[in-house]
């Protein structure tokens, strides 16, 4: 598989990971921070559902159209897991400041 597919799958895993907290907070009816909310305001639950869905869509398009994704192969597994881990740590650091 070409190396660009591994990079695309790493980025797709980041979008997938970023979509989870937005979608979960949105469907739970809670306001949550989204990138296009004004200054310190939180995005509405509906905006978070939409933003989470957009992240899922981008991840799907990257997984489906660049690659293909082979679950269980060492290369794809490592790059997807690393993309999720790196994005998860970055998001934890960003959202940690808000909870204080």
C-alpha positions in Angstrom: 0.0 0.0 0.0 1.3 3.5 -0.8 2.6 5.5 2.2 0.1 8.3 1.6 -2.7 5.8 2.5 -1.1 5.3 6.0 -1.0 9.1 6.5 -4.6 9.4 5.3 -5.7 6.7 7.7 -3.8 8.4 10.6 -5.7 11.6 9.8 -9.0 9.8 9.4 -8.5 8.2 12.8 -8.0 11.8 14.2 -11.3 12.9 12.7 -13.1 9.8 14.0 -11.7 10.4 17.5 -12.6 14.1 17.4 -16.2 13.3 16.3 -16.9 11.1 19.3 -17.1 13.8 22.1 -19.1 16.2 20.0 -21.6 13.6 18.9 -22.0 12.1 22.3 -22.5 15.5 24.0 -24.9 16.5 21.3 -27.1 13.5 21.5 -27.0 13.8 25.3 -28.4 17.3 25.0 -25.4 19.0 26.4 -23.7 22.1 25.0 -20.0 21.6 24.2 -17.2 23.5 22.6 -17.0 23.5 18.9 -14.5 25.3 16.7 -16.8 27.8 15.1 -18.6 29.0 18.3 -18.0 32.6 19.1 -15.3 33.2 21.7 -16.1 31.4 25.0 -19.6 30.3 24.0 -20.4 26.6 23.7 -22.1 25.1 20.7 -25.7 23.9 21.0 -26.4 20.2 21.2 -27.7 20.2 17.6 -24.5 22.0 16.4 -22.4 19.3 18.2 -24.4 16.5 16.6 -23.8 18.0 13.2 -20.1 18.7 13.9 -19.6 15.2 15.2 -21.3 13.8 12.1 -19.1 15.9 9.8 -16.0 14.5 11.5 -17.4 11.0 11.0 -18.1 11.7 7.4 -14.6 13.0 6.7 -13.1 10.0 8.5 -15.3 7.6 6.4 -14.3 9.4 3.2 -10.6 9.2 4.0 -10.9 5.5 5.1 -13.0 4.5 2.1 -11.3 6.5 -0.7 -7.6 6.5 0.2 -6.3 3.2 0.8 -8.2 0.8 1.2 -8.3 0.2 5.0 -7.3 -3.3 6.0 -8.3 -3.9 9.6 -5.9 -6.2 11.3 -2.9 -5.6 9.1 0.1 -4.3 11.0 0.6 -1.1 9.0 -3.1 0.1 9.1 -3.6 -1.0 12.7 -0.5 0.9 13.9 -1.4 4.1 12.0 -5.1 4.1 13.0 -4.3 3.3 16.6 -1.6 6.1 16.7 -3.9 8.6 15.1 -6.6 7.9 17.7 -4.0 8.0 20.6 -2.4 11.3 19.5 -5.8 13.0 18.8 -7.2 11.7 22.1 -4.3 13.0 24.1 -4.5 16.4 22.4 -8.2 16.6 23.0 -7.8 15.6 26.6 -5.3 18.5 27.1 -7.6 21.0 25.4 -10.7 20.0 27.2 -8.9 19.6 30.6 -8.5 23.4 30.8 -12.3 23.9 30.4 -13.2 21.6 33.3 -11.2 23.7 35.8 
